[in-house]
Amino acid sequence: MKFTRDHGLAERRTTASDAKAALLQAYKAAQAATDPEREARKAERAARAEERERRHAERDRLKAEEKLRAEQEARAREEALVAEARAEKEAREQAEASRISRVVEDEAARKAERDRRYAARKARQG
């Protein structure tokens, strides 16, 4: 059997409006029913995000500490190398100064021996 009733524009519009309102009401009812679950999920997501941020902050702090420690170690190694080079240079300079002083002392000893022989020879001749 056919539906013979002729619907006018205004009736179709009110029917469509009522259907939309019924859909909206059903959606709101569904949202209200799952609202506690959604709030729990939202709180869980917020807790996970907070934990993630805490882990990232901790990781960043550890990276910064490691970088600082590496820089300090590099600085200490550099200072040790500089100190070692300075000590080597001072030792070379001291060895050179010692060698020069020995040469001067040897030269003075040779001159003194030559002068003594000269004086002894003059004493025998004279």
TORVODO-337626 format. One line per field, with one value per residue: residue number from 1; chain; y, x, z of N, C-alpha, C, CB in turn. Coordinates in nm, 4 decimals. Each point is the difference from the previous one (the first is absolute). Glycine has a CB too. Layout:
<pts>
num	NUM, ...
chaine	A, ...
nv	Y, ...
nu	X, ...
nw	Z, ...
cav	Y, ...
cau	X, ...
caw	Z, ...
cv	Y, ...
cu	X, ...
cw	Z, ...
cbv	Y, ...
cbu	X, ...
cbw	Z, ...
</pts>
This chain:
<pts>
num	1, 2, 3, 4, 5, 6, 7, 8, 9, 10, 11, 12, 13, 14, 15, 16, 17, 18, 19, 20, 21, 22, 23, 24, 25, 26, 27, 28, 29, 30, 31, 32, 33, 34, 35, 36, 37, 38, 39, 40, 41, 42, 43, 44, 45, 46, 47, 48, 49, 50, 51, 52, 53, 54, 55, 56, 57, 58, 59, 60, 61, 62, 63, 64, 65, 66, 67, 68, 69, 70, 71, 72, 73, 74, 75, 76, 77, 78, 79, 80, 81, 82, 83, 84, 85, 86, 87, 88, 89, 90, 91, 92, 93, 94, 95, 96, 97, 98, 99, 100, 101, 102, 103, 104, 105, 106, 107, 108, 109, 110, 111, 112, 113, 114, 115, 116, 117, 118, 119, 120, 121, 122, 123, 124, 125, 126
chaine	A, A, A, A, A, A, A, A, A, A, A, A, A, A, A, A, A, A, A, A, A, A, A, A, A, A, A, A, A, A, A, A, A, A, A, A, A, A, A, A, A, A, A, A, A, A, A, A, A, A, A, A, A, A, A, A, A, A, A, A, A, A, A, A, A, A, A, A, A, A, A, A, A, A, A, A, A, A, A, A, A, A, A, A, A, A, A, A, A, A, A, A, A, A, A, A, A, A, A, A, A, A, A, A, A, A, A, A, A, A, A, A, A, A, A, A, A, A, A, A, A, A, A, A, A, A
nv	-0.1152, 0.2171, 0.1217, 0.1062, 0.2016, 0.2135, 0.0026, 0.3066, 0.0343, -0.0305, -0.3153, 0.0080, 0.2011, -0.1805, -0.2630, 0.1435, 0.1007, -0.2897, -0.1150, 0.2171, -0.0626, -0.3123, 0.0558, 0.1828, -0.2150, -0.2249, 0.1883, 0.0559, -0.3087, -0.0636, 0.2268, -0.1121, -0.2972, 0.1023, 0.2381, -0.2312, -0.0707, 0.2999, 0.0274, -0.2572, 0.1117, 0.2746, -0.1348, -0.1749, 0.2519, 0.1410, -0.2485, -0.0084, 0.3062, -0.0292, -0.2351, 0.1666, 0.2349, -0.1929, -0.1149, 0.2852, 0.0848, -0.2569, 0.0489, 0.2974, -0.0879, -0.2105, 0.2089, 0.1974, -0.2205, -0.0788, 0.2988, 0.0369, -0.2597, 0.0903, 0.2807, -0.1367, -0.1958, 0.2369, 0.1592, -0.2475, -0.0389, 0.3010, -0.0139, -0.2561, 0.1472, 0.2485, -0.1784, -0.1519, 0.2666, 0.1113, -0.2579, 0.0142, 0.2934, -0.0613, -0.2384, 0.1826, 0.2182, -0.2036, -0.1219, 0.2893, 0.0712, -0.2658, 0.0618, 0.2880, -0.1047, -0.2234, 0.2212, 0.1780, -0.2387, -0.0742, 0.2937, 0.0103, -0.2742, 0.1117, 0.2606, -0.1625, -0.1797, 0.2535, 0.1338, -0.2624, -0.0087, 0.3036, -0.0404, -0.2547, 0.1618, 0.2427, -0.2014, -0.1264, 0.2886, 0.1214
nu	0.0833, 0.1470, 0.0722, -0.2970, 0.1690, 0.0576, 0.2549, -0.1069, 0.2944, -0.1090, 0.0330, 0.3022, 0.0708, -0.1173, 0.1482, 0.2809, -0.0511, -0.0588, 0.2713, 0.1760, -0.1355, 0.0645, 0.3092, 0.0249, -0.1255, 0.2034, 0.2521, -0.0888, -0.0366, 0.2986, 0.1221, -0.1404, 0.1205, 0.3047, -0.0154, 0.1540, 0.1562, 0.0891, 0.1194, 0.1797, 0.1242, 0.0740, 0.1673, 0.1676, 0.0956, 0.1058, 0.1821, 0.1417, 0.0731, 0.1425, 0.1876, 0.1031, 0.1025, 0.1691, 0.1596, 0.0782, 0.1252, 0.1857, 0.1217, 0.0866, 0.1564, 0.1752, 0.0866, 0.1090, 0.1802, 0.1403, 0.0867, 0.1425, 0.1744, 0.1156, 0.0997, 0.1619, 0.1542, 0.0947, 0.1199, 0.1760, 0.1346, 0.0880, 0.1454, 0.1713, 0.1133, 0.0940, 0.1608, 0.1584, 0.1035, 0.1115, 0.1757, 0.1413, 0.0928, 0.1369, 0.1726, 0.1230, 0.0865, 0.1554, 0.1697, 0.0981, 0.1007, 0.1725, 0.1553, 0.0852, 0.1251, 0.1822, 0.1213, 0.0831, 0.1484, 0.1762, 0.1034, 0.0974, 0.1661, 0.1660, 0.0836, 0.1128, 0.1884, 0.1255, 0.0804, 0.1539, 0.1853, 0.0788, 0.0983, 0.1820, 0.1577, 0.0749, 0.1256, 0.2096, 0.1059, 0.0707
nw	0.0000, -0.1982, 0.2824, -0.1656, 0.2044, -0.2585, 0.2363, -0.0573, -0.0485, 0.2887, 0.0051, -0.0915, 0.2347, 0.2298, -0.1060, 0.0173, 0.2948, 0.1120, -0.1172, 0.1494, 0.2774, -0.0221, -0.0525, 0.2545, 0.1934, -0.0911, 0.0626, 0.2951, 0.0648, -0.0902, 0.1880, 0.2607, -0.0457, -0.0079, 0.2600, 0.1509, -0.2667, -0.0404, 0.2883, -0.0424, -0.2660, 0.1334, 0.2289, -0.2066, -0.1638, 0.2618, 0.0789, -0.2840, 0.0145, 0.2798, -0.0979, -0.2498, 0.1795, 0.1856, -0.2474, -0.1077, 0.2777, 0.0164, -0.2871, 0.0669, 0.2611, -0.1576, -0.2212, 0.2201, 0.1391, -0.2717, -0.0626, 0.2783, -0.0337, -0.2822, 0.1104, 0.2352, -0.1948, -0.1845, 0.2445, 0.0941, -0.2861, -0.0063, 0.2781, -0.0866, -0.2554, 0.1674, 0.2066, -0.2278, -0.1313, 0.2766, 0.0526, -0.2856, 0.0484, 0.2754, -0.1193, -0.2294, 0.2039, 0.1843, -0.2411, -0.0860, 0.2877, 0.0197, -0.2672, 0.0928, 0.2693, -0.1507, -0.1910, 0.2447, 0.1494, -0.2522, -0.0269, 0.2996, -0.0308, -0.2524, 0.1547, 0.2486, -0.1860, -0.1441, 0.2766, 0.1022, -0.2569, 0.0308, 0.2939, -0.0760, -0.2231, 0.1975, 0.2185, -0.2122, -0.0920, 0.2880
cav	0.1152, 0.1229, 0.1078, 0.0945, 0.1339, 0.0935, 0.0846, 0.1314, 0.0413, 0.0325, -0.1249, -0.0698, 0.0722, -0.0289, -0.1398, -0.0056, 0.0677, -0.0918, -0.1121, 0.0517, 0.0207, -0.1327, -0.0483, 0.0767, -0.0445, -0.1336, 0.0169, 0.0540, -0.1061, -0.0949, 0.0661, 0.0050, -0.1361, -0.0378, 0.1104, -0.0426, -0.0731, 0.0967, 0.0747, -0.0885, -0.0084, 0.1305, 0.0090, -0.0934, 0.0625, 0.1117, -0.0583, -0.0514, 0.1147, 0.0569, -0.0941, 0.0135, 0.1264, -0.0192, -0.0818, 0.0841, 0.0962, -0.0759, -0.0360, 0.1230, 0.0337, -0.0934, 0.0363, 0.1222, -0.0383, -0.0768, 0.0952, 0.0783, -0.0878, -0.0215, 0.1240, 0.0112, -0.0977, 0.0500, 0.1130, -0.0557, -0.0618, 0.1082, 0.0604, -0.0957, 0.0053, 0.1271, -0.0107, -0.0935, 0.0699, 0.1025, -0.0694, -0.0461, 0.1177, 0.0428, -0.0997, 0.0230, 0.1246, -0.0240, -0.0852, 0.0858, 0.0894, -0.0835, -0.0320, 0.1225, 0.0281, -0.0984, 0.0408, 0.1166, -0.0486, -0.0762, 0.0983, 0.0684, -0.0956, -0.0126, 0.1246, -0.0002, -0.0995, 0.0586, 0.1054, -0.0656, -0.0542, 0.1123, 0.0524, -0.1000, 0.0062, 0.1236, -0.0172, -0.0846, 0.0719, 0.1233
cau	-0.0833, 0.0763, -0.0291, -0.0612, -0.0079, 0.0930, 0.0630, 0.0400, 0.1365, 0.0121, -0.0047, 0.1287, 0.1042, -0.0152, 0.0379, 0.1470, 0.0491, -0.0243, 0.0944, 0.1319, -0.0037, 0.0036, 0.1393, 0.0820, -0.0329, 0.0571, 0.1452, 0.0284, -0.0263, 0.1108, 0.1171, -0.0180, 0.0138, 0.1419, 0.0765, 0.0979, 0.1077, 0.0809, 0.0778, 0.1074, 0.0990, 0.0657, 0.0922, 0.1092, 0.0844, 0.0722, 0.1036, 0.1064, 0.0704, 0.0808, 0.1108, 0.0877, 0.0720, 0.0961, 0.1097, 0.0765, 0.0762, 0.1077, 0.0968, 0.0705, 0.0890, 0.1127, 0.0836, 0.0721, 0.1031, 0.1022, 0.0737, 0.0827, 0.1072, 0.0917, 0.0751, 0.0952, 0.1062, 0.0808, 0.0772, 0.1026, 0.1018, 0.0735, 0.0867, 0.1067, 0.0937, 0.0726, 0.0929, 0.1055, 0.0852, 0.0740, 0.1018, 0.1021, 0.0754, 0.0832, 0.1061, 0.0962, 0.0716, 0.0886, 0.1094, 0.0856, 0.0721, 0.0977, 0.1067, 0.0776, 0.0791, 0.1093, 0.0983, 0.0716, 0.0854, 0.1099, 0.0897, 0.0709, 0.0956, 0.1103, 0.0778, 0.0744, 0.1080, 0.0998, 0.0687, 0.0852, 0.1168, 0.0818, 0.0682, 0.1001, 0.1109, 0.0709, 0.0695, 0.1168, 0.0920, 0.0395
caw	0.0000, -0.0132, 0.0931, -0.0929, 0.0582, -0.0616, 0.1025, -0.0485, 0.0301, 0.1418, 0.0763, -0.0220, 0.0749, 0.1427, 0.0199, -0.0062, 0.1204, 0.1121, -0.0121, 0.0419, 0.1448, 0.0622, -0.0126, 0.0929, 0.1349, 0.0163, 0.0114, 0.1325, 0.0983, -0.0104, 0.0572, 0.1446, 0.0517, -0.0027, 0.0562, 0.1008, -0.0660, -0.0741, 0.0986, 0.0461, -0.1092, -0.0097, 0.1134, -0.0271, -0.1039, 0.0624, 0.0859, -0.0884, -0.0575, 0.1074, 0.0210, -0.1169, 0.0169, 0.1092, -0.0527, -0.0930, 0.0798, 0.0651, -0.1043, -0.0363, 0.1117, -0.0040, -0.1148, 0.0344, 0.0969, -0.0725, -0.0829, 0.0912, 0.0483, -0.1116, -0.0183, 0.1096, -0.0234, -0.1113, 0.0530, 0.0883, -0.0861, -0.0654, 0.1018, 0.0283, -0.1127, 0.0076, 0.1130, -0.0391, -0.0969, 0.0746, 0.0796, -0.0946, -0.0437, 0.1131, 0.0167, -0.1086, 0.0283, 0.1137, -0.0478, -0.0832, 0.0917, 0.0717, -0.0945, -0.0213, 0.1200, 0.0034, -0.1019, 0.0535, 0.1092, -0.0610, -0.0630, 0.1089, 0.0570, -0.0965, 0.0054, 0.1266, -0.0145, -0.0903, 0.0743, 0.1003, -0.0699, -0.0434, 0.1188, 0.0413, -0.0977, 0.0261, 0.1268, -0.0259, -0.0833, 0.0552
cv	0.1228, 0.1003, 0.1162, 0.1427, 0.0898, 0.0921, 0.1319, 0.0336, 0.0270, -0.1262, -0.0775, 0.0671, -0.0284, -0.1438, -0.0139, 0.0632, -0.0892, -0.1166, 0.0431, 0.0189, -0.1335, -0.0579, 0.0714, -0.0434, -0.1380, 0.0086, 0.0515, -0.1048, -0.1010, 0.0605, 0.0022, -0.1383, -0.0407, 0.1070, -0.0447, -0.0762, 0.0970, 0.0810, -0.0843, -0.0117, 0.1303, 0.0180, -0.0916, 0.0571, 0.1137, -0.0523, -0.0540, 0.1139, 0.0634, -0.0879, 0.0101, 0.1274, -0.0110, -0.0798, 0.0808, 0.0997, -0.0696, -0.0359, 0.1229, 0.0405, -0.0915, 0.0301, 0.1234, -0.0310, -0.0749, 0.0934, 0.0833, -0.0832, -0.0235, 0.1247, 0.0166, -0.0978, 0.0465, 0.1155, -0.0502, -0.0658, 0.1061, 0.0661, -0.0924, 0.0002, 0.1274, -0.0054, -0.0923, 0.0660, 0.1055, -0.0651, -0.0504, 0.1154, 0.0472, -0.0973, 0.0167, 0.1243, -0.0185, -0.0870, 0.0813, 0.0939, -0.0769, -0.0336, 0.1215, 0.0295, -0.1006, 0.0355, 0.1177, -0.0431, -0.0779, 0.0940, 0.0731, -0.0938, -0.0174, 0.1236, 0.0037, -0.0982, 0.0541, 0.1077, -0.0592, -0.0569, 0.1116, 0.0552, -0.0973, 0.0041, 0.1268, -0.0123, -0.0860, 0.0755, 0.1172, 0.0121
cu	0.0888, -0.0425, -0.0492, -0.0022, 0.1062, 0.0555, 0.0417, 0.1417, 0.0188, 0.0004, 0.1310, 0.1119, -0.0096, 0.0377, 0.1516, 0.0605, -0.0181, 0.0985, 0.1395, 0.0048, 0.0072, 0.1409, 0.0916, -0.0255, 0.0586, 0.1521, 0.0377, -0.0214, 0.1146, 0.1265, -0.0089, 0.0204, 0.1472, 0.0890, 0.0982, 0.1174, 0.0921, 0.0881, 0.1165, 0.1085, 0.0777, 0.1014, 0.1198, 0.0952, 0.0824, 0.1125, 0.1152, 0.0816, 0.0917, 0.1227, 0.1003, 0.0840, 0.1055, 0.1202, 0.0884, 0.0870, 0.1181, 0.1079, 0.0816, 0.0985, 0.1221, 0.0937, 0.0834, 0.1127, 0.1140, 0.0851, 0.0943, 0.1178, 0.1033, 0.0846, 0.1043, 0.1151, 0.0922, 0.0876, 0.1129, 0.1109, 0.0868, 0.0964, 0.1162, 0.1031, 0.0833, 0.1027, 0.1160, 0.0965, 0.0849, 0.1117, 0.1130, 0.0887, 0.0935, 0.1152, 0.1061, 0.0835, 0.0981, 0.1186, 0.0970, 0.0817, 0.1070, 0.1178, 0.0884, 0.0873, 0.1150, 0.1088, 0.0823, 0.0942, 0.1193, 0.1010, 0.0812, 0.1032, 0.1202, 0.0904, 0.0835, 0.1174, 0.1099, 0.0795, 0.0938, 0.1255, 0.0941, 0.0806, 0.1068, 0.1208, 0.0825, 0.0811, 0.1221, 0.1052, 0.0632, 0.0664
cw	0.0000, 0.1049, -0.0839, 0.0510, -0.0619, 0.1088, -0.0623, 0.0479, 0.1483, 0.0841, -0.0156, 0.0784, 0.1491, 0.0307, 0.0003, 0.1253, 0.1225, -0.0024, 0.0442, 0.1506, 0.0727, -0.0071, 0.0976, 0.1435, 0.0268, 0.0171, 0.1382, 0.1088, -0.0009, 0.0623, 0.1528, 0.0610, 0.0045, 0.0625, 0.1087, -0.0626, -0.0735, 0.0951, 0.0523, -0.1057, -0.0135, 0.1123, -0.0213, -0.1055, 0.0589, 0.0886, -0.0842, -0.0590, 0.1040, 0.0274, -0.1148, 0.0118, 0.1097, -0.0488, -0.0951, 0.0776, 0.0681, -0.1020, -0.0411, 0.1091, -0.0006, -0.1165, 0.0312, 0.0984, -0.0689, -0.0862, 0.0865, 0.0495, -0.1106, -0.0258, 0.1092, -0.0180, -0.1116, 0.0465, 0.0894, -0.0819, -0.0661, 0.0985, 0.0339, -0.1116, 0.0031, 0.1130, -0.0342, -0.0978, 0.0701, 0.0815, -0.0897, -0.0437, 0.1108, 0.0223, -0.1081, 0.0264, 0.1145, -0.0428, -0.0843, 0.0878, 0.0764, -0.0908, -0.0243, 0.1211, 0.0129, -0.1007, 0.0506, 0.1114, -0.0548, -0.0647, 0.1055, 0.0617, -0.0947, 0.0032, 0.1274, -0.0072, -0.0908, 0.0723, 0.1041, -0.0663, -0.0446, 0.1168, 0.0460, -0.0937, 0.0233, 0.1291, -0.0201, -0.0786, 0.0726, 0.1250
cbv	-0.1238, -0.0414, -0.0769, -0.1855, -0.0955, -0.0101, -0.2030, 0.0741, 0.0965, 0.2184, -0.0094, -0.0699, 0.1795, 0.1711, -0.0755, 0.0091, 0.2237, 0.0635, -0.0959, 0.1148, 0.2096, -0.0374, -0.0515, 0.1927, 0.1360, -0.0979, 0.0448, 0.2267, 0.0298, -0.0992, 0.1414, 0.1923, -0.0586, -0.1332, 0.1479, -0.0114, -0.2017, 0.0131, 0.1290, -0.1276, -0.1639, 0.0952, 0.0557, -0.1932, -0.0609, 0.1404, -0.0584, -0.1991, 0.0408, 0.1039, -0.1555, -0.1253, 0.1245, 0.0082, -0.2045, -0.0241, 0.1372, -0.0927, -0.1832, 0.0730, 0.0803, -0.1737, -0.0985, 0.1358, -0.0121, -0.2029, 0.0084, 0.1338, -0.1118, -0.1630, 0.1038, 0.0734, -0.1836, -0.0709, 0.1468, -0.0363, -0.1944, 0.0386, 0.1250, -0.1411, -0.1369, 0.1238, 0.0414, -0.1930, -0.0401, 0.1450, -0.0674, -0.1810, 0.0667, 0.1093, -0.1597, -0.1107, 0.1310, 0.0198, -0.2004, -0.0124, 0.1440, -0.0966, -0.1718, 0.0896, 0.0965, -0.1769, -0.0803, 0.1498, -0.0108, -0.1937, 0.0282, 0.1435, -0.1202, -0.1447, 0.1202, 0.0615, -0.1877, -0.0488, 0.1523, -0.0559, -0.1949, 0.0548, 0.1239, -0.1470, -0.1298, 0.1301, 0.0243, -0.2021, -0.0701, 0.0589
cbu	-0.1841, 0.0260, 0.1749, -0.1369, -0.0893, -0.1251, 0.0811, -0.2417, 0.0177, -0.1138, -0.2504, -0.0759, -0.0012, -0.1812, -0.2134, -0.0079, -0.0551, -0.2429, -0.1355, 0.0269, -0.1347, -0.2414, -0.0397, -0.0018, -0.2105, -0.1877, 0.0142, -0.0660, -0.2499, -0.1012, 0.0222, -0.1601, -0.2276, -0.0444, -0.1924, -0.1856, -0.1494, -0.1785, -0.2064, -0.1637, -0.1470, -0.2055, -0.1918, -0.1511, -0.1693, -0.2090, -0.1744, -0.1416, -0.1921, -0.2073, -0.1533, -0.1673, -0.2034, -0.1868, -0.1439, -0.1826, -0.2092, -0.1638, -0.1540, -0.1984, -0.1969, -0.1444, -0.1701, -0.2087, -0.1747, -0.1511, -0.1917, -0.2014, -0.1615, -0.1626, -0.1987, -0.1846, -0.1515, -0.1775, -0.2045, -0.1730, -0.1528, -0.1940, -0.1965, -0.1604, -0.1590, -0.2010, -0.1888, -0.1571, -0.1704, -0.2071, -0.1760, -0.1541, -0.1892, -0.1998, -0.1643, -0.1562, -0.1966, -0.1959, -0.1518, -0.1668, -0.2048, -0.1843, -0.1469, -0.1806, -0.2047, -0.1625, -0.1529, -0.1936, -0.2003, -0.1553, -0.1615, -0.2028, -0.1896, -0.1458, -0.1768, -0.2110, -0.1651, -0.1472, -0.1952, -0.2037, -0.1382, -0.1680, -0.2072, -0.1829, -0.1371, -0.1795, -0.2144, -0.1458, -0.1324, -0.1658
cbw	0.1193, -0.2443, 0.1710, -0.0816, 0.2154, -0.2222, 0.1264, -0.0007, -0.2284, -0.0400, -0.0300, -0.2293, -0.1740, 0.0147, -0.1097, -0.2527, -0.1018, -0.0018, -0.1899, -0.2213, -0.0318, -0.0614, -0.2414, -0.1591, -0.0063, -0.1383, -0.2463, -0.0817, -0.0292, -0.2110, -0.2078, -0.0258, -0.0910, -0.2060, -0.0524, 0.1680, -0.0245, -0.1770, 0.0644, 0.1405, -0.1201, -0.1084, 0.1527, 0.0590, -0.1757, -0.0059, 0.1720, -0.0544, -0.1575, 0.1008, 0.1274, -0.1432, -0.0770, 0.1686, 0.0229, -0.1743, 0.0375, 0.1688, -0.0824, -0.1347, 0.1357, 0.1064, -0.1558, -0.0388, 0.1807, -0.0022, -0.1638, 0.0694, 0.1596, -0.1009, -0.1105, 0.1518, 0.0774, -0.1637, -0.0106, 0.1796, -0.0412, -0.1564, 0.0932, 0.1303, -0.1357, -0.0914, 0.1596, 0.0352, -0.1810, 0.0115, 0.1677, -0.0789, -0.1523, 0.1058, 0.1041, -0.1609, -0.0814, 0.1588, 0.0029, -0.1884, 0.0225, 0.1424, -0.1083, -0.1497, 0.1136, 0.0720, -0.1838, -0.0592, 0.1515, -0.0400, -0.1900, 0.0466, 0.1211, -0.1458, -0.1344, 0.1253, 0.0339, -0.1981, -0.0369, 0.1394, -0.0769, -0.1781, 0.0679, 0.0949, -0.1703, -0.1205, 0.1257, 0.0032, -0.1955, -0.1163
</pts>
